[in-house]
Amino acid sequence: MIDYNPKEWFRYIFYFQKADTVRKLAPMILTMAAYSSVIAYLIIVHFRINENNDLKNISLMHSLLGFVISMLLVFRTNTAYDRWWEGRKQWGSLMNGSRNLALKIAGLIGPEYAAERQFFMKMIPNYAFSLKNHLRNRYISEDFEDSALFGKSSLITTDHIPNQIAAALFAKVIELQRKGILLPEHTLLLNHELEGFTNICGACERIKNTPIPLSYSSFIKKFIFIYCLTLPIGYVFSLHFLVIPFVMFVFYILASLEVIAEEIEDPFGEDSNDLPIERICKGIQTSAHALLK
């Protein structure tokens, strides 16, 4: 995620970062420019079709369909942003749950149990890092910190790693209860945070694995494409060769909304507009180390 000052206007009006939609859509925008040039040349120069031709009535279709396409894009943008914001709330809950678990463990388990405290100090951040990598469909061994009671060798990297770490955390709490280090009521006190890890993982998997239905995505792309293809035919009589930049600009606006929606509907990747989950993981690690060191 790119950090920026939302109060700055002029800097970001003329700023084009790597993921800007202009860069992504440049080939299509140039293609639309070439297409519009050909249409304008054929109508104005080659065939010399006059303004009284019925082709100019195509612009009426654009006026009628403009409201429809705007409603579709509003729906598309809102749906994508809801997924982005839901993902941010889930990772915020993971940050709070991790801090609360570390805080409770620090109060319930004394300094004389150094190995147990170190286990939770390492494993709580390990869960956050493993969830990050799980949502990106990869495993990075360097993100996992070994503890005296649980190491990388205990993981089955081909299986669901966040579940393995959550199971290890819960098993350790039950083990400490059986040893008398924790009381049964302490286990109930910790249960909410332990359950929260799996609940958050499930919510993030739901966001990642359930994109917008194909019918919606396909229809919006077709609608934008056909709408822009017919623009030069309808407006060439009133704009003449100025229809070329006009079509380029309209296509840029409409297609950019779709591209932005595609990017933020899966907010757990490494795109510029995705969530700062790497920073959140490091924040959880810092908090756990500060509370349990």
N, C-alpha and C positions, 0 to 999 in steps of 0.2 A: 504494500500500500504506500502511496506517495503522500508524504506530509506536506501540507501547504497552508497558506493563510487565505481563508475564504473571503476576506475583506479586500484583498488586492484584485483590482479589475484589469488594468491595462497590461500588467505583466502576463496574465494568463490568456488575454485576448490574442496576444501575438506569440504565445509560447506553445510549441508543439513537441510534446514528449514522445518517447518511443512508441507508446501504445495508443497515441492519438488516432482517432478514426480516420483522419485525413490520410495518414500513412497506410492504414489497412485498406482503405477504399480507393486509393489512388488509381490502380489499374481499372477498376470499374468506372470511376469518374471520367477517366480519359476515354474509355470505351463509349460512354454516353456522349461525350463531347464529339467524338468522331461520328457516331450515329446521327446526332443532331445536325452536324455539319452536312452530312450527306442528304438528310431529309430537307434541310433548308435550301441546299443547292438545287435539288431536283424540283422542288415546288416553285422556288422563286426564279431560278435561272433557266433550268432545262425545260420544264413543262410550262412555266410561266402561268401558273394557275392563279386566277384573280381572286380578290377578296369575296366576291359574290358566290363562290363555290360553297357547296354544302359542307366541305371539310372543316370550315371554321366553326361549325356547330359542335365539333368534338370538344371544344373548350367548355361547352355547357355540361358535358359529362363530367369533366374534372371538377366543376363547381359543385355538382351534386355529390360526387364521390369523396370530395375533400373532407366532409364531416365524418363519413364512414371510416376513412383511413385514419383520421385523427383519433377516433374512439378506439380503434383497434390498437394503435400505438400506445395510447394511454393505458389500456388494459395490459399490454405487453410490458411496458415499463414498470407499472405498479406491481405486477406479478413478480418480476425479476427483483425489484427492490425489496419486496416483502421477504423473499428468500435470503437476500443479503443481510437484511436487518435481523431476521430470525437467527441466522448463523452467528451474527455478532452477539445477540443476547445469550445464545448457548455458550459461547466462549467466555462471555462475562460471568455466566453462572459457574463455569469451570474454574475460573480464577477465584471467585468467592468461595466455592466449595473446597478448593485446594487449600486456601488460606485458613479456612475454618477448621479443616481436618488437621492441618499442621499445628494450629493454635491449641486445639483440644488434646492432641497427642503430647504436645509440650507440657501441658498442665497435668495430664494423667500419668505420664511415664517419666519418672525422675531421672536425673543425670547418671545415677548408678547403672542404668540400663543403656549404656552407650551404644551397643550394637543394635538394639531395637530402635533407638531414636535415629541412628544413622540409616537404618532400613527405610523408615518413613521419609527421612530427609531426601533420600535418593529416589525412592519409588514414586512419590507424589509428582515431582517434575517429570519422571520417566513416563508417567501415564500421559501427561500433556504432550510431550514430544512424540510419543508413539501414536497418539490420536492424530496429530498433525500429519505424520508420515503415512498413516493408514488412509487418511482422506486424500492423500496424493498418490496412493497406490505404490508405495515404496517402503523400504526399510533401510534406515541409516544407522549403522551400529555405533557411530561416533556420538549420536544423540543420547545413547543409553549409558547411564552411569552405574557401574557395578557397586554393590554394597557387599558387606561381609556375609550377609544372609541370602543374597539373591544376585546372580550375575547373568551376563549375556548367554552363558552356556545353558542356562535354565529355560531359555526361550525357544519355542518352535517357530522359526521365522516364516514358515509357510502357512501358519495358522493366524488367527485373529489376535494380534499382539496386545492391543488395548484390553481385551478380555482376559488375557493371561495375567497382565499386571494387576487388573482390578481383582481377579481371583486371588492373587498372591497377597494383596493388601487385606482382603477380607479374611483369608486363612490365617494371616499373622495376628489379626485382632482376636479371632477365635482361640488361637494358640495361647495368646497372652492371657485371655480369660481363664482358660483351663489351668494355666500355671499360677493363677491367683494374682497376677500383676494388675489385671483389669477386673473389675467387678461386672456382674451381668448388666447392671444399670449403665455402666460405662459403654458397653457394647451397643445398647439402645441409643445412647447419646451420639455414638459415631456412625450409626447405621444410615442416617439421612445423607451424610456426605459420601459414604461408600456407595449407596444406591445411586446417588446423583451422577457419579462417573459414568455408569452404564446408561443411564437415561439420557445424558448429554450425547454420548456416543451414538445412541440410536437416533436421536433427533438430527444430528449432523449427517448421518448416513441417509436418513430420509430426504434431507435437502439435496444431497449430492446425487442420489440414485433416482430421483423422481423429477426429471426436467419437465418443462412445459410440454403438453401433448404434441406429437408430431403434426397433427392436423392443423393446430393453431400456427405453429412455427412455419410450416410449409405454405399455408394459405397467406400469411402476412408477407412472406418473401415474394410469392407470385403476384400478390396485389400491388406491392411497391414496384416490382419490375414492369408489369403491364401499365400501371399508372404513368410511370416515367417514360416508357416507350411511346406512349400516345401523346405526351405533352408537346413535343415539337410540331406534330401534325396540327394540333388545335391552336397553338399560339404563334406559329410562324407568320401568319397573315398580319398580326398586330405588332409583333416584335421584330420580324424579319430575322437578320442574322444575330440579333441580340438574344434570340431564343437559345443559342448555344450555352452562354454562361447561365442563363435562367434555368435550363434543364439540369446543368451540372450542380447548381446550388440546391435545387429542390431534391434531387437524388441524394446529395450529400446529407441533407437534413433528415430525410426519411430513413435512409439506410443506416445512418449513424445511430439513430435511436434503437434500431434492431441489433446492431453490433454491440452497443453498450449493454443492452438487455442480455444478450448471449454471454457477455463476459461476467456480469455480476450475478447471474442466476446460479453459478457454481462458485461461491465466494471463498473456497478453501485452497485455491491454487496459488500461483506466484505471479499473477498478472498485476498490473499497476493499480487496478481498482479492487483487488481482492482484499480480504481481511488481513490485518497485521498479526496473524497467529504466531509467527516466529517471535515477535516481541512479547506477545502474551505468554508464550511458553517460558521465555527467559524471565519474565516477571514472576511467574509461579516458582521458578527455580530459585530466584533471589529471595522470595518470601519464605520458602521452605527452609533454605539454608539459614536465614536470619533467625527463624523461630526455633529450629531444632539443632543448631550447631552445638 
